């Protein structure tokens, strides 16, 4: 799981893996709207631990939450990183 701490002044340092996954650069703005926090946290954790792309990790997390027993992809990297079944 990726974590960050809130400083006394309220500032938060966004972890590098999260900045990379979201394409954030210095001076960028972030709007916070948290829905289904568990899915978001699982997705970020997968990005951080597997080097999978954010969108592939999100698809995987949403499918798992929905109870899917098998998740299919055409993407070789996603299949390998996340254990999805690759369609060839």
Secondary structure, DSSP 8 states (H G I E B T S, - for coil): -----B-TTS-B---HHHHHHHT--TT-------SSHHHHHHHHHHHHHH---HHHHHHHHHHHHTT-S--EES-HHHHHHH--EE--
